[in-house]
């Protein structure tokens, strides 16, 4: 286990690459390149991402119990917080295509053999902790504003949400707090996972570089966040089925965004 490393790279040092200044047109170009990657073998990529609509259906079924209704929206929106980690295989496909290597879908699973897998798992664990924290905060906010008793039915839940002052307050505060959680994930992991696949630099270097990229390019990263949020919303509307297309495109585009932001 001498080569087991998480915080830093194989040389045990914190090495930070140069971060480029990009424009909003670069973000649009990265999205276009992600779409191009997706169209190369869409059946493969849709297959890889079927887990998204499947999990979405499971979440809806689980939340159909009135006791879980208050967590339906936090679950649906918070699930997107795990997206950067779940798209690992898609970054690898784009990396291989860029390098002129075989891009068959089985290579998406090759990331499990990556020397950076401990760091990838560490950053993934951070995202999962953020996700769980978001659920706890959302539940606490609901109890604080609408009380500890679960709604008796979906109709009564929606009535209390949209026709009472407490419900409006819950919507306003819940979305504001959710935005903060999403912003933290965007800033810390926008390019962290593709960077780890590309250069095995360690979890700290990947997160710090992602933060630096956001600070140097606030407008392009903000645009990227808006595009991601909008795409996820559109993909989630038909019972999450659209995520089977949206997530692959965003995953591939994230690789190209990383390549534009971080110098070789």
C-alpha positions as CSV (number, residue, x, y, z in Angstrom):
1,X,0.0,0.0,0.0
2,X,3.0,2.3,-0.4
3,X,1.4,4.0,-3.3
4,X,-1.9,4.7,-1.4
5,X,-2.4,8.4,-1.3
6,X,-5.4,10.7,-0.9
7,X,-4.5,14.2,0.1
8,X,-1.6,14.7,-2.2
9,X,-0.2,13.0,-5.4
10,X,2.2,10.1,-5.7
11,X,5.2,12.4,-4.7
12,X,3.4,13.4,-1.5
13,X,3.5,17.1,-2.3
14,X,0.8,19.6,-3.1
15,X,1.3,20.5,-6.7
16,X,-1.1,23.1,-8.2
17,X,-1.3,23.6,-12.0
18,X,-1.7,26.9,-13.7
19,X,-5.4,28.0,-14.2
20,X,-6.3,29.8,-17.4
21,X,-8.6,32.7,-17.8
22,X,-11.5,31.7,-20.0
23,X,-14.6,33.4,-21.4
24,X,-18.3,32.6,-21.5
25,X,-17.9,31.5,-25.1
26,X,-15.5,28.8,-23.9
27,X,-18.2,27.4,-21.6
28,X,-20.6,27.2,-24.5
29,X,-17.9,25.5,-26.6
30,X,-17.3,23.0,-23.8
31,X,-21.0,22.2,-23.8
32,X,-21.0,21.8,-27.5
33,X,-18.0,19.4,-27.3
34,X,-19.9,17.4,-24.6
35,X,-22.8,17.1,-26.9
36,X,-20.5,16.0,-29.7
37,X,-19.0,13.3,-27.5
38,X,-22.5,12.1,-26.6
39,X,-23.6,11.8,-30.2
40,X,-20.7,9.6,-31.0
41,X,-22.2,6.6,-29.2
42,X,-25.4,7.8,-27.5
43,X,-26.7,4.3,-26.7
44,X,-23.6,3.5,-24.6
45,X,-23.8,6.7,-22.7
46,X,-27.6,6.4,-22.1
47,X,-26.9,2.9,-20.8
48,X,-24.3,4.2,-18.4
49,X,-26.7,6.9,-17.1
50,X,-29.9,4.9,-16.7
51,X,-29.2,4.8,-13.0
52,X,-30.3,8.5,-12.9
53,X,-33.9,8.0,-14.0
54,X,-34.1,4.7,-12.1
55,X,-33.0,6.3,-8.9
56,X,-35.3,9.2,-9.5
57,X,-38.3,6.9,-9.8
58,X,-37.3,5.1,-6.6
59,X,-37.1,8.5,-4.8
60,X,-40.5,9.4,-6.0
61,X,-42.0,6.1,-4.9
62,X,-40.3,6.3,-1.5
63,X,-41.5,9.9,-1.0
64,X,-45.0,9.0,-2.0
65,X,-45.4,8.0,1.6
66,X,-46.8,11.1,3.4
67,X,-44.1,10.8,6.1
68,X,-41.4,11.4,3.4
69,X,-43.2,14.1,1.3
70,X,-41.4,17.0,2.9
71,X,-38.1,15.5,1.7
72,X,-39.2,15.0,-1.9
73,X,-37.8,18.2,-3.3
74,X,-34.6,18.1,-1.2
75,X,-34.0,14.6,-2.4
76,X,-34.7,15.5,-6.0
77,X,-32.6,18.6,-6.0
78,X,-29.9,17.3,-3.6
79,X,-29.4,14.3,-5.8
80,X,-27.8,16.6,-8.3
81,X,-25.1,17.4,-5.7
82,X,-23.8,13.9,-6.3
83,X,-23.7,14.4,-10.1
84,X,-20.0,15.3,-10.4
85,X,-19.0,12.1,-8.7
86,X,-21.5,9.9,-10.6
87,X,-20.2,11.2,-13.9
88,X,-16.7,9.8,-13.4
89,X,-17.0,7.3,-16.2
90,X,-18.1,9.9,-18.7
91,X,-15.0,12.0,-18.0
92,X,-12.9,9.0,-18.8
93,X,-14.7,8.4,-22.1
94,X,-14.1,12.0,-23.1
95,X,-10.5,11.8,-22.1
96,X,-10.0,8.7,-24.2
97,X,-11.7,10.2,-27.2
98,X,-9.5,13.3,-27.0
99,X,-6.4,11.0,-26.8
100,X,-7.5,9.0,-29.8
101,X,-8.1,5.8,-27.7
102,X,-10.9,3.3,-27.8
103,X,-14.0,4.8,-26.3
104,X,-16.2,1.7,-25.9
105,X,-18.4,1.9,-22.8
106,X,-16.5,-0.7,-20.8
107,X,-13.7,1.8,-20.4
108,X,-16.0,3.9,-18.2
109,X,-15.5,1.2,-15.5
110,X,-11.7,1.4,-15.9
111,X,-11.7,4.4,-13.6
112,X,-12.0,1.9,-10.8
113,X,-8.4,0.9,-11.5
114,X,-7.2,4.5,-11.6
115,X,-4.3,5.3,-9.2
116,X,-6.3,8.3,-8.2
117,X,-9.3,6.2,-7.0
118,X,-8.6,6.9,-3.2
119,X,-8.6,10.6,-3.9
120,X,-11.7,10.3,-6.1
121,X,-13.5,8.4,-3.3
122,X,-12.4,11.0,-0.8
123,X,-13.9,13.9,-2.8
124,X,-17.0,11.7,-3.5
125,X,-17.4,11.2,0.3
126,X,-17.3,14.9,0.8
127,X,-20.1,15.3,-1.7
128,X,-22.1,12.6,0.0
129,X,-21.6,14.4,3.4
130,X,-22.9,17.7,1.8
131,X,-25.9,15.8,0.4
132,X,-26.8,14.3,3.8
133,X,-26.3,17.7,5.5
134,X,-28.6,19.3,3.0
135,X,-31.3,16.7,3.7
136,X,-30.9,17.2,7.5
137,X,-31.1,21.0,7.1
138,X,-34.2,20.8,4.8
139,X,-35.9,18.5,7.3
140,X,-35.1,20.8,10.2
141,X,-36.4,23.8,8.3
142,X,-39.7,22.0,7.6
143,X,-40.2,21.0,11.2
144,X,-39.3,24.5,12.4
145,X,-41.8,26.2,10.0
146,X,-44.6,23.7,9.5
147,X,-44.3,21.5,12.6
148,X,-43.1,18.0,13.3
149,X,-46.3,16.2,12.2
150,X,-46.0,14.8,8.6
151,X,-48.7,15.9,6.1
152,X,-51.8,13.7,5.9
153,X,-51.8,13.7,2.1
154,X,-50.1,15.2,-0.9
155,X,-53.0,17.7,-1.4
156,X,-52.8,19.0,2.2
157,X,-49.0,19.2,1.9
158,X,-49.2,21.3,-1.3
159,X,-52.0,23.4,0.3
160,X,-49.8,24.2,3.3
161,X,-46.9,24.9,1.1
162,X,-48.5,27.3,-1.3
163,X,-51.3,28.9,0.7
164,X,-49.7,29.7,4.1
165,X,-47.1,32.2,5.2
166,X,-45.1,29.4,6.7
167,X,-45.2,27.5,3.4
168,X,-44.0,30.6,1.5
169,X,-41.2,31.0,4.0
170,X,-40.2,27.4,3.6
171,X,-40.0,27.8,-0.2
172,X,-38.0,31.0,0.1
173,X,-35.5,29.8,2.7
174,X,-35.3,26.3,1.4
175,X,-34.3,27.5,-2.1
176,X,-31.9,30.0,-0.7
177,X,-30.2,27.4,1.5
178,X,-30.2,24.9,-1.3
179,X,-28.5,27.5,-3.6
180,X,-25.7,27.8,-1.0
181,X,-25.2,24.1,-1.0
182,X,-25.2,23.9,-4.8
183,X,-22.7,26.8,-4.9
184,X,-20.3,25.1,-2.6
185,X,-20.4,22.0,-4.7
186,X,-19.9,24.0,-7.9
187,X,-16.9,25.9,-6.6
188,X,-15.2,23.0,-5.0
189,X,-15.8,20.2,-7.5
190,X,-16.5,21.9,-10.9
191,X,-13.3,20.3,-12.3
192,X,-12.0,18.3,-9.4
193,X,-12.9,14.8,-10.7
194,X,-11.7,15.2,-14.3
195,X,-8.5,16.7,-12.9
196,X,-7.9,13.6,-10.6
197,X,-8.4,11.3,-13.6
198,X,-6.0,13.3,-15.7
199,X,-3.1,13.7,-13.3
200,X,-3.6,12.0,-9.9
201,X,-2.7,15.1,-8.0
202,X,-4.5,14.3,-4.8
203,X,-7.9,15.4,-3.4
204,X,-6.7,18.7,-1.9
205,X,-5.0,19.9,-5.1
206,X,-8.1,19.0,-7.1
207,X,-10.4,20.9,-4.8
208,X,-8.1,23.9,-4.4
209,X,-7.6,24.1,-8.2
210,X,-11.4,24.0,-8.7
211,X,-11.8,26.9,-6.2
212,X,-9.0,28.8,-8.0
213,X,-10.7,28.3,-11.3
214,X,-13.9,29.7,-10.0
215,X,-12.2,32.7,-8.4
216,X,-10.3,33.5,-11.6
217,X,-13.3,32.9,-13.8
218,X,-16.4,33.9,-11.8
219,X,-18.7,34.8,-14.7
220,X,-17.9,31.7,-16.8
221,X,-18.3,29.4,-13.8
222,X,-21.5,31.1,-12.9
223,X,-22.8,30.5,-16.4
224,X,-21.7,26.9,-16.2
225,X,-23.7,26.6,-12.9
226,X,-26.8,28.1,-14.5
227,X,-26.5,25.8,-17.5
228,X,-26.1,22.7,-15.3
229,X,-29.0,23.7,-13.1
230,X,-31.3,24.4,-16.1
231,X,-30.4,21.2,-17.8
232,X,-30.9,19.1,-14.7
233,X,-34.3,20.8,-14.1
234,X,-35.4,20.0,-17.7
235,X,-34.1,16.4,-17.4
236,X,-35.9,15.9,-14.1
237,X,-39.3,17.0,-15.2
238,X,-40.5,13.8,-17.0
239,X,-39.9,11.5,-14.0
240,X,-36.1,12.0,-14.2
241,X,-36.0,10.1,-17.5
242,X,-34.4,13.1,-19.3
243,X,-31.4,12.7,-17.1
244,X,-30.3,9.7,-19.2
245,X,-29.5,12.3,-21.9
246,X,-28.7,15.4,-19.8
247,X,-26.2,13.8,-17.5
248,X,-24.0,12.3,-20.2
249,X,-23.8,15.6,-22.0
250,X,-23.0,17.5,-18.9
251,X,-20.4,14.9,-17.9
252,X,-18.6,15.1,-21.2
253,X,-18.8,18.9,-21.2
254,X,-17.2,18.9,-17.7
255,X,-14.1,17.2,-19.1
256,X,-13.8,19.8,-21.8
257,X,-14.3,22.6,-19.4
258,X,-11.5,21.2,-17.3
259,X,-9.2,21.1,-20.3
260,X,-10.0,24.7,-21.0
261,X,-9.4,25.9,-17.4
262,X,-6.3,23.9,-16.4
263,X,-2.9,24.2,-18.2
264,X,-1.1,21.0,-19.2
